[in-house]
Amino acid sequence: MSVGNHKRVCFRGGSADDDEYDIHEIQAKLKELKQTGSTLLVTGTVGERTTAYASSNLFGGPEASPPRKRVLALTDGSRAQTGAHFQETGLQTESRNWVTDLQEQERSIPATASPNLPALERKPNSLTALQTELQNAIDWFARDDLEPAELRVGIDSLSYLLDEYSFAEVERLVASISASVKVDNGMSHFIYQRDPDENRETIENLMAYCDAEIQLRKRNGNPAEQRWRIPDVGTTGWTRL
């Protein structure tokens, strides 16, 4: 997790001229979250490629040690988008990546997990099926002793789910998966492709289960940018994604 090289940040609700905090406080908090487990909410209307790239950063790269165990749920896309979410693909990663396509009710999972799982079935409430599938993936990877931040779980995206289901139903999913991932000191992230200002009430309600918000933006043809907002700690300046 990186927040750029800004030396000072603005406290939530403040401005650059009043409540300022040193970036080291943000970095210390992020380090703590990486050790104890965290849930991140990724917001902003920047397009699928940009959000997938941000997701790939949160899933971790090929240099990570130990290699990350990744669980990805695609709610309104297809498994063809998997490569955009992962910085490494191929045979060497098949034992570490678990991908579920909610629309097609299909999965791509480690071969050794297949014999122990029932086939995915179309169900009237596929949100319940998704929660069960994610929990199965978490439980399967958790059979081994996982190091902090080794388990990474992502859902792309909550935007689609909130269009299809009630907020209460989606809220239960976020709360359940967030808690399960943190049991193993893992990191989960949820993509919500909506404007942070126009959808602040929904975001704040979701933040009840999240440790930080990563806001994304892309303006005037310039490269995408990000900033981190950690409640009760601070908000970074904008940096290139």
Steps between C-alpha positions, in 0.01 A plus 500: 500500500640836404378853559765688306764739627294783646652628823177633646134408475171666586301366791158370409262794501779755515701692245864546416504814711379355829513138617812360331670174582832354398487228235683266738177462699324375188787266414509361853126431486532324164782286634281406795210409271726282290599305810161472668270478198305767316204580281534767231227675301605617152280782366485726196366505143817431303416205278550127529864493390605748765310329780638162391852644509440636850367157596814332363712719727294390799526133402878531504767434240716201409781617727288454813633256757333276588302485172153647544189286514244691294122477490319710239124527451379659176140607543429659162793398283655178380803290569660657191562804724699298750836592349437870559459434873812289544857607429600139446310229317577159355548148621720603792216700655212256449552350844478844661215673315127439550268685260120494504278643225163583654326562166591167343515310830844372407824472689870458437661349807802296610472144368549352846195689628260369236431151643393649832244747367148465363440629149380855473127512446273777389298610800214748538714709733843495339629747758468225759676265259780754458548533874515122535751474216725768648486337842592165344802662336611671821461180700692297242801733496485531879567127540866595496653741747480834322733788568360854542377644168560171317127455435354761263129516412332740257149561366447690174261658546257609769349746251329219312392322818340817638306539175370144528455451875401704801764684697430276800579187296825644362590632844473149645731370228762769565482452876528122477790487253687780674481319833599163351807639324617680813493175697807401299648853502421525130407797286171546316397774262164593353467710185216754493507685168310806606591863561619540863331838545166415341473168685648600833215359711530153346878513531488600865260214572738256329794652685355360822665175387807649331827635633582737215355647182711522184357773278586486129469774241603571142483855370561676168667203338766480770611174664275364771562618855422366845475625854447312823252597770537331837226598747632670814851511351511705183471538124800502270551730207441376147778287350534312173345153516 
